[in-house]
Amino acid sequence: MATGNANKITDWVNPTDKSGEFKRQVSSFRNWISREPGAEFPPEKGRYHLYVSYACPWAHRTLITLKLKGLEDFISYTSVHWHLADKGWRFATSDEKIPGDNTTPDPLHPSFTHLRDIYFSNEPDYAGRFTVPVLYDKKTNRIVSNESSEIIRMFYHEFDDLLPETYKAIDPFPPTLQATIESTNEWTYNDVNNGVYKAGFGTTQEAYERAVATLFSSLDKIETHLATAPGPYYFGSSVTEADIRLFTTIVRFDPVYVQHFKCNIRDIRSGYPAIHRWLRKLYWDVPAFRETTQFEHIKKHYTKSHTQINQFSITPVGPLPDILPKDEEVRAVAAIKP
């Protein structure tokens, strides 16, 4: 049976790579749930199960979309424990009291202790990382997909024939905005979503500084857009994919990325007023965002799993609170308001 990697899973950059640059693995399972006649994976109530981690921004995307589209009664889900060690993500045990809905042992495979067991059950010689999310077909016992960007798009419309009109009408990828969202996704993913990892996992000063400069240049660009766009969401009055994909990075920024990934040129709450306003609008006003955000998972996962960059697994107490109320600012910002 494969071990999952030639290097340790917790070595996010190959120690022999002199560039010091973090390089993300490409997802391996790329099948599709489709309502087209004769599809291999048709939309059916109760057929699919989603494995996620509340800590992982990529998995968080899928959970937000699941709830935004009202799919909780159609697709069940389980969150792994926040800790990731040498065997990858593990399931919580029955005696652990971990926050977050469905943070439990694997309900489909009682003998499985780790997410890797699902990968190996599908592909005994699998040699990649054991990543979340995993969309699993309970009928055929197969992994449908482990690519978050494609899973969220399956959720947008493939189940619409089964949904009430209220949820069917929700369209995070409207035809009039598709080209704009796609072009925004490209640089947001490379510079921001993955940019924080490039900075945090960089093992040379040069790799870190290149990544962090690009990251903050892109945050400046987002700030300008949100400060001048009609809002309150990224592209107007409705939540779109651009909001879903950016939110999962920004909500983790102050609690984790500022200190743990050394992304500390500015923080969101005092350095980016328009982004901060947009973040809190989503968190406090759209339940799918707030209900799927678990700060304990987020803070403990990064700081206690990434031993390559945090040897003693110390979790900083702050910033407090994890996210500010809509009507409150940090003291430095409040002091300059008229």
Secondary structure as UniProt FT lines:
FT   TURN            9..10
FT   TURN            15..16
FT   TURN            18..19
FT   TURN            37..38
FT   TURN            45..46
FT   STRAND          48..52
FT   HELIX           57..68
FT   TURN            69..70
FT   TURN            72..74
FT   STRAND          75..79
FT   STRAND          84..85
FT   TURN            86..87
FT   STRAND          88..90
FT   TURN            94..95
FT   TURN            101..102
FT   TURN            110..111
FT   HELIX           115..122
FT   TURN            124..125
FT   STRAND          134..137
FT   TURN            138..141
FT   STRAND          142..145
FT   HELIX           148..157
FT   TURN            158..159
FT   HELIX           160..162
FT   HELIX           165..168
FT   HELIX           175..177
FT   HELIX           178..188
FT   HELIX           189..193
FT   HELIX           195..201
FT   HELIX           205..228
FT   TURN            234..235
FT   HELIX           241..252
FT   HELIX           253..257
FT   HELIX           258..260
FT   HELIX           268..271
FT   HELIX           273..285
FT   HELIX           287..290
FT   TURN            291..292
FT   HELIX           295..305
FT   TURN            307..309
FT   TURN            311..312
FT   TURN            326..327
FT   HELIX           331..336
//
